[in-house]
């Protein structure tokens, strides 16, 4: 979604922008999509790109870095120490860091916990160059209501970058949509009154399906995810067409997955374990296991 949104407003070749990891500058890319290791963003790559686009004036050709955590599509939840590291890196180069926290409630092992403040369920980083995005779509199951909120730093008061960004965003919002619908706002208020404990109780119901899917995919060469959001990704044998593999799972085994090529991981599949109640997820996991074993037989 972030890639599509930036492509839509940035333009580029054919007014569509370009998502590229290519080091070549033969085109004016609208954005760069960085590599990951086991679902963890490669900060060495990020530093090299920030250095490459640094201008003599001290500004940077890269204006913003976006990070989704816990991750979609990877299902990986990053540690709080890693978040502080990328925060420091983006601060060093003077670029904005946008942290998409849509899956905040799905930090399975509490990797995001700040050991210095362990009682805070999902701590934000209070730095001027960071904007946090939160949503009611996942934890409160309100995807169709299109309701969420942003968290800015208030450091340095009215002169702080967070405050100035907030003021500029209000101008933009006023020319697009004055506010989200009233019924969505009332539903969001009710969700907040129900509180995090209600969400936590619902998240616990996913544990059975999560474990079953992890076991079903265990024969694959490599698995990432299962620590955040509600996704697990598995690497298929070399030269396997992930789109055909997913199609065969539906046609012959009655279970649906997403081809990895649809979300930046060709040769992989992405499995979501939150779409079904536990008993049906167990059945889906059984079908998935049979399908993987059959389709990957040599």
C-alpha positions in Angstrom: 0.0 0.0 0.0 2.8 2.4 0.8 4.5 1.6 -2.5 1.3 2.2 -4.5 0.5 5.4 -2.6 3.9 6.9 -3.2 3.8 5.9 -6.9 0.5 7.6 -7.2 1.7 11.0 -6.0 5.4 10.9 -6.9 5.1 10.1 -10.6 8.0 9.1 -12.7 8.2 7.0 -15.9 4.6 7.0 -17.3 3.5 8.9 -14.2 3.5 5.7 -12.2 6.8 6.0 -10.3 9.2 3.1 -10.1 9.8 0.8 -7.2 13.3 -0.4 -7.7 16.3 -2.0 -5.8 18.4 -1.4 -8.9 21.6 0.6 -8.1 21.5 2.1 -11.6 20.5 5.8 -11.9 19.5 5.5 -15.5 15.9 6.3 -14.5 14.4 8.7 -12.0 13.0 6.2 -9.5 10.0 7.3 -7.4 11.0 5.1 -4.6 13.4 2.4 -3.6 12.4 -0.9 -2.0 15.2 -2.3 0.2 16.2 -5.9 0.7 15.5 -7.9 3.9 17.3 -10.7 5.7 14.8 -13.2 7.3 12.2 -10.4 7.0 14.5 -7.9 8.8 15.3 -4.7 6.8 18.9 -4.4 5.7 20.2 -1.3 7.5 23.6 -1.6 5.7 21.8 -1.2 2.4 19.7 1.7 3.8 22.8 3.5 5.0 24.5 3.1 1.7 21.5 4.6 -0.1 21.2 7.5 2.3 24.9 8.2 1.8 24.5 7.9 -2.0 21.7 10.5 -2.1 23.2 12.9 0.4 23.6 16.4 -1.0 26.4 18.9 -0.4 23.9 21.2 1.3 23.3 18.5 4.0 19.8 17.6 2.8 19.1 14.3 1.2 17.5 13.1 -2.0 15.7 10.5 0.0 13.0 12.4 1.9 11.3 9.6 3.8 11.9 6.1 5.0 8.8 3.9 5.7 8.9 0.9 7.9 6.0 -1.5 8.6 6.3 -3.2 12.0 5.0 -5.8 12.8 5.5 -6.7 9.2 3.1 -7.3 6.3 3.8 -9.4 4.3 6.6 -11.0 6.3 4.9 -11.6 9.6 8.1 -10.5 11.4 8.1 -8.4 14.5 11.2 -6.3 14.9 12.9 -5.7 18.3 12.7 -2.3 20.0 16.5 -2.1 19.8 16.3 -2.4 16.0 13.7 0.3 15.8 15.9 2.6 17.8 18.8 1.8 15.4 16.8 2.8 12.3 15.5 5.9 14.1 19.1 7.0 14.8 20.2 6.2 11.3 17.4 8.3 9.7 18.0 11.1 12.2 21.7 11.1 11.2 20.8 11.7 7.6 18.0 14.2 8.3 15.1 12.2 6.7 11.7 11.4 8.0 10.9 8.0 9.4 7.3 6.8 9.0 6.5 3.8 11.2 3.4 2.0 10.2 2.1 0.3 13.4 -1.1 -1.1 12.0 -0.3 -4.6 13.5 0.8 -3.2 16.9 -1.5 -5.7 18.8 0.0 -8.7 17.0 3.5 -8.6 18.5 3.4 -12.2 19.5 6.5 -12.4 21.7 6.5 -8.7 22.6 9.7 -8.0 20.6 8.7 -4.4 20.4 8.9 -4.0 24.2 11.2 -1.4 25.6 13.1 -3.2 28.5 13.4 0.2 30.2 9.6 0.7 30.2 8.2 -2.9 30.1 4.7 -1.9 31.1 4.1 0.1 27.9 2.3 -2.3 25.5 3.7 -0.7 22.3 6.1 2.2 22.9 6.5 5.0 20.4 9.8 6.6 19.7 9.6 10.2 20.8 11.7 11.9 18.2 10.9 14.9 16.0 11.5 13.2 12.7 9.3 10.2 13.4 5.6 9.8 12.6 3.7 6.7 13.8 0.6 5.4 12.0 -2.0 3.5 13.9 -5.2 1.8 12.6 -8.4 0.3 14.0 -8.5 -2.1 11.0 -6.7 -5.1 12.4 -6.7 -5.3 16.2 -10.3 -4.1 16.4 -11.4 -5.8 13.1 -12.7 -2.5 11.7 -11.1 -2.7 8.2 -14.1 -1.3 6.4 -14.4 1.8 8.7 -11.2 3.3 7.4 -10.3 4.8 10.8 -6.9 5.4 12.3 -4.7 8.0 13.9 -1.2 9.5 13.8 1.3 10.1 16.7 3.8 12.9 16.4 6.5 14.1 18.8 5.8 17.3 20.6 9.4 18.0 21.3 10.4 21.7 21.0 6.8 22.8 21.1 5.5 24.9 18.3 8.9 25.0 16.6 9.4 21.2 16.6 9.3 19.2 13.4 6.5 17.0 14.7 4.2 20.0 15.4 5.0 21.6 12.0 4.3 18.4 10.2 1.0 18.1 12.0 0.0 21.6 11.0 0.9 20.9 7.3 -1.1 17.6 7.3 -4.2 19.4 8.6 -4.0 21.6 5.5 -3.8 18.6 3.2 -6.7 16.8 5.0 -8.9 19.9 4.7 -8.6 19.7 0.9 -9.2 15.9 0.6 -11.8 14.9 3.3 -12.8 17.0 6.3 -13.1 13.8 8.4 -13.8 10.2 8.4 -17.5 9.3 8.6 -19.3 9.9 11.9 -20.4 6.3 12.3 -16.7 5.2 11.9 -15.7 7.7 14.6 -18.3 6.4 17.0 -17.3 2.8 16.3 -13.6 3.7 16.9 -14.6 5.4 20.2 -16.4 2.3 21.3 -13.3 0.2 20.4 -11.1 2.4 22.5 -13.5 2.0 25.4 -13.3 -1.8 25.0 -9.5 -1.4 25.4 -6.5 -3.4 24.6 -7.4 -6.3 26.8 -10.4 -7.1 24.6 -8.0 -7.1 21.6 -5.5 -9.2 23.4 -8.1 -11.8 24.2 -9.0 -12.0 20.5 -5.3 -12.3 19.4 -4.9 -15.2 21.8 -7.4 -17.2 19.8 -5.0 -17.1 16.8 -2.4 -19.2 18.6 -3.8 -22.5 17.6 -3.9 -21.6 14.0 -0.5 -20.0 14.1 1.2 -23.1 15.5 -0.7 -25.4 13.0 0.4 -23.3 10.0 4.0 -23.2 11.2 4.0 -27.0 11.5 2.3 -27.4 8.1 5.0 -25.4 6.4 7.9 -26.9 8.3 9.0 -29.1 5.4 9.9 -26.0 3.3 13.5 -24.9 3.0 13.0 -21.6 4.8 10.2 -20.0 6.8 9.9 -16.4 8.0 7.3 -14.8 10.1 4.9 -16.0 12.8 6.3 -13.5 15.3 4.1 -10.5 14.2 1.0 -9.6 12.4 -0.8 -12.8 11.2 1.4 -14.1 8.4 3.9 -16.8 7.7 6.0 -17.0 4.5 7.7 -20.1 3.1 10.3 -20.5 0.4 9.4 -22.9 -2.3 12.0 -25.1 -4.0 14.1 -23.3 -6.6 12.5 -22.7 -10.0 9.0 -23.2 -8.6 6.4 -20.9 -10.0 4.7 -19.5 -6.9 1.6 -18.4 -8.8 1.1 -21.8 -10.2 1.9 -23.4 -6.8 -0.8 -21.3 -5.2 -3.3 -22.1 -7.9 -2.7 -25.8 -7.5 -3.2 -25.5 -3.7 -6.7 -24.0 -4.4 -7.6 -26.4 -7.2 -6.4 -29.7 -5.7 -6.3 -29.2 -2.0 -8.9 -26.6 -1.3 -6.7 -24.1 0.6 -5.8 -20.5 -0.5 -2.5 -18.7 0.0 -0.9 -15.6 -1.6 1.9 -16.1 -4.1 5.0 -14.3 -2.9 5.5 -12.6 -6.2 2.4 -10.6 -5.4 4.1 -9.0 -2.4 7.8 -8.7 -3.4 8.9 -12.3 -2.6 8.9 -14.4 -5.9 9.4 -18.1 -5.2 7.6 -17.9 -1.8 4.1 -18.2 -0.5 2.4 -16.1 2.1 -0.1 -17.7 4.5 -2.5 -15.8 6.7 -3.8 -17.7 9.8 -6.4 -15.1 11.0 -9.2 -15.7 8.5 -10.7 -18.7 10.1 -11.8 -19.8 13.6 -9.3 -22.3 15.2 -11.1 -25.5 14.2 -11.3 -24.5 10.6 -7.7 -23.2 10.6 -6.6 -26.7 11.8 -8.4 -28.2 8.8 -6.8 -25.6 6.5 -3.4 -26.4 8.0 -3.9 -30.1 7.3 -4.8 -29.4 3.7 -1.8 -27.0 3.3 0.6 -29.6 4.7 -0.7 -32.3 2.3 -0.5 -29.9 -0.6 3.1 -28.7 0.2 4.3 -32.3 0.6 2.7 -33.4 -2.6 3.6 -30.5 -4.8 7.2 -30.3 -3.6 7.9 -34.0 -4.1 10.9 -34.6 -6.4 
